[in-house]
């Protein structure tokens, strides 16, 4: 584990018309048509973002990963770090998208696939931008210093959540994991779980032990169209626990289709019905350039992901308000004014 932070601080020469067998006029018509299609697609995306921004809804992004461009100060800690494309995933990039789409608040969830258990950037960033952001940290479940460090992050660095993992034991009731849940329970912060159906039984033992801890399921048990037979029943099982919430962030990653991911619309509605809108939240998986690719590795955008919930799923107004803002406000952002 990293030390406790000090400052949680050759173009070819052939003519195109010759190479593809078109005369100049036909070539220009073809290119012009392609440009028009591209412009139309760009316009639709801009309209999606503008529409969300003008909706008047309180929109909270409850699952975003931020990365520092300063790798000297905040180096990656994972052995093979998953790195976003250059210019994406930064605070500046996040702020641009928030302005374009009308997102008001953000959960900065530390990307363990990049920083491992070094939370300095997430903590520093959450503190520096506390008017619109809270931090969610990843702490080493095998390090006895982790519970005290969690307390410090919550007390001093605007951290309001912990991603709980099992560590070497593979058990949620391992001693240090239990101590981390005890801290979360006492401080009133949310436990985030990025788990799969086989881990549900272990989680339920912890839910019985900590009935007051609010728990949020990242990506709804990593639901995809290929594992619905396992993830949907497991999600409904956990929905019976009234302190369990879920993030509806799985459509762009779990679909076998391009946007609007219609093969996951009905499963998403089933999840919403099981939990109720008051226990469901939206999260973008920002930066989408890295994380929002479907099962065929086809990308989607931030604006598209948001438009799923403002338009494509056909949700009523009250359901939209809960999923896009009210639930996330109650869970993580009660210290912020709307």
N, C-alpha and C positions, 0 to 999 in steps of 0.2 A: 504493500500500500504506500502511496505517496505520503510524504510528510504533511502534517497539518498545515494548510496554507497560511502564509504570512499576510498576503493581501489577496483575499478571496476576490488580489490584482493580476511548275513548269507548264504551264498552259500549253496545248498543242496548237499547230498552225493551220490545221484543216478548218475550213469554214463549216459552221454547224449545219447549214442546209445541204452541203455536200456529204457530210458524214452520216446523215440520217435519211438521205434520199428525198428531200423536200426542196421545192423551189423557194425563193426568198419570201414570196407572199405567203405561202402555206406555212413556212417556218414562223413568220411573225404572228400569224393567226394562232398557231399552236402555243407559242410562248405567251402570247397575250392571254390565252385562255387559262394557262397555268397560273399566271400572275393573278388573274381575277379570282381563281379558286383559292389561292393562298390568301389574298386580301380578304375574301369572304370569311375564311376560317379565323383569321386574326380578328376580324370585326366581331364575330360571334363570341370569341373569348373576352374581348374588351367589354362587350355588352353584358356578359355574364358577371364580370367583376363589378361593373357599374351598377347593374341591377341589384346585386347584394348590398353594395355600398349605400344605395338609396332606399333600401327596404325599411329602414327604421328599426330593424331588429337589433337587440343586443347580441353581438356575436363574440364568442370566446373560443379561441383555438386551444383545446385542452391537450394537444399532443404535438409539440413541435420540438425539433432538435436543432440547437444552434452550435456553430463551430467558430473558433477564432482563426483569423488569418495570421495571427502572430504565433507561429509554431515554436518560436524560441521561448516565449513566455508560457505558452500553454501547449506543450508537445503532446502528440498522441501517445497513449499508453498501451493500447492493444497491440498484440503481436503482429496482426495483419489488419491495420485499421481500415474501416470502410469510410472512404473519403468522398465528400461531395464534389461535384465539378467546380472548377475555379470560378469564384464570383458568386457562388450560391451558398446558402446555409448561414450567412452572416447576419448580424444584427441589422445592418443596413438593408440587406435583401428582405428580411422579415418586415421591416418598417415600410418598405415600398409596397409590399403585398397587402399589408394591413390598410394602408391608405387607399389602395385600388379597390379593395373588397369590402371595406367597412368593418373589419375585425377590430374589436376594442381592446381585448386583453389576451394574453398568451401564457401558456404553461411551457416553460423552458425545461424539457426533460433531458437530463444529461445522457448523451449517447454512449453507452458502455462499449459499443462496438468500435468506438474511436478512442475515448479517454480512459477506458477501463474503470478504475475506481478513483480517478483523480477528478474531483469536482470543483477545482478552483475556478475554472472559466465559468461554469454554470452559476456558482455562488456569486462571483464578482459581477457577472452580467445581471443576475436577478436583483442584486442590491443597487447597481447603477441605474437600472431601469424600473424601479419599483412602482412607478406610476402606471405601468401597463403590463408588468410581467411578474410571475412568481417562479421560483425554482423547484425542481424535483430532482433529487440526487440519487445516485447509485453508490452504496457503501458495501465494503467487503464483508460478507457474512461470516468470514473466518478470522477477522481481526478484532481482538477484544477492545480496541480503541474506538470502534465504529459507533457504539451507542453514545459515547460522550461527544464524538464529532457531530453526530446528528443533532444533538442538543445545541451545539454551538451554531451550526448552520441555521437552525430554526430561530434561535435567539437573535443572531446578529446579521444574517444574510438573506432574509426574505425567502427562505426555503419553506415550502408548505406541503411537500410530499416526498415520499421515499419509494423507490422501486425495490421491492423485496425479492431476493433470490435465495436459493437454498445453499449454494456453496458446495464444498467438497462432500458433505454428508448426503446431499440430495434430499434433505428433509427440512420442512418448514419449522419443525419443532426442535431444531438444533439450538443449543444454548444461546449463541450470539444472535441468531435470528429472532428467538423469543424475546431477548432483551431489546432488540430494535423495535419490535411490535409493542413492547411495554412503553418505550419512549414515545412512540407514535400515539399510543392510546392516551398517555398522560398529557401530551402537548396538543392533542386534537388535530394532528395532521393526517393526510390521506395516504394509505398504502396502495401503491400501484403494482399490479401483477401482470407480467408478461408470461403467461403460462399456456399449457396445452391440456387437453382433457385428462391425460393420465395423472396430472398433478392435482386434480380437483379434490380427491379424497383427503390429501394432506392439507390443502387449504381449508377444507371444511372443519378439520380438527382445530385449526387456528381460529376460525370464525366462532366456533363454540367457546374457545378459551378467551377470545377478545370480542365479545358481542357489541361493544360500543365503537370499535375501530371501523371507520368507513374505508371500504376497499373498492378500487376501480380496476376493472379488467381491461388491460391494454389490448386493443384490436379484437375484443370479444373472443378470446381464446384462439387468436390467429385463424379466424374462420375463412375458409375458401370454399368454392363450389365443389372441390374434390374431397373435402372432409366433413361435409354437412352432417353426415350420419353420426359423427362423433361430437362435433362442436356444438351443434344446435341443441341436442339433448343435454349436454353438459352445461351450456349457458342457461338453459331453462331450469336446471337443477340449482345452479347458484343463484338464480333470480329469486328463489324462494327465501333467501336470506335478505332481510330488509336493509341491511347495511352494505349490500353489494351493489355497485353501479357498473356500467359498462361503457366503453368508448366505441362508437360506431365509425371506426377508422379503417375498416377492413375491405370496403368495396373496391377501391382502386388496386389493391394488392391481391385480393382473393378471387377476382373475377377472371374468367377465361375469355371475356369479351372486351372490346374497346368501350370507352365512355359512351353511354351512361351506365354501363355494367348491369344490364337488365337481368342477367342470370342471378344476381344477388339481391334484387329489389325485394322479392317476397321473403327470403330469409331475414333480411334486415327488418322488414315489417313485423315478422314473428318475434324477433329479439325485442323490438320496441314494445310489442304487446305483452311479452313476458315480464319485462322490467318496469314498464310504464315510462312515459316520457320524462317523468320526474327523476328517473334514475338512469337516464341515457345522456351522453354528451357527444359532441362532435370534436374530432381532432384531425388535423390535416396531414400528419406525417411529414411536415416540412423538414428539410427541403425536398419537394416532390421530385426534383431532378434526380435525386438519389433513391428515395424510398417509395415513390408512387408509380410502380410498374406492375402490370397485371401478370397473370401466370404465363403469358406469352412474351413477357418482357417488353410490352408496349407501354409507353409512358402516358401519363395524364398530368394535368396542371393543377395548381392550387385553386384557381377560380372554378375549374370543373368540379373538383372535390366538394367545394362549398355549394355549388349549384345543385348537386345531388339532393341536398337537404332543403334548399330554398325553392326548388322547382321539380326536379325529376321524380322524386319519390311520392309526390302528391300528398304531402303531409298537410294537415289542417293547421291553422294559425297557432293555436295553443300548443300543439306538439312541436312546431318549429321553435316557438319561443322558449320552450323548456330545453330542447336538445341543443339549440345553438347558443343559449345564454344563461337562462335562469338556473339550470342544474349546476353548471360549472361555476356560476357565481356563488352559489351556496357551498359548494365543496371546497373551492380553492381561493376565491377572490372576494370574500366577505369584507376584507379590509379596503377594497376599492369602491369608489363611488361610480355609479353608472355614467 
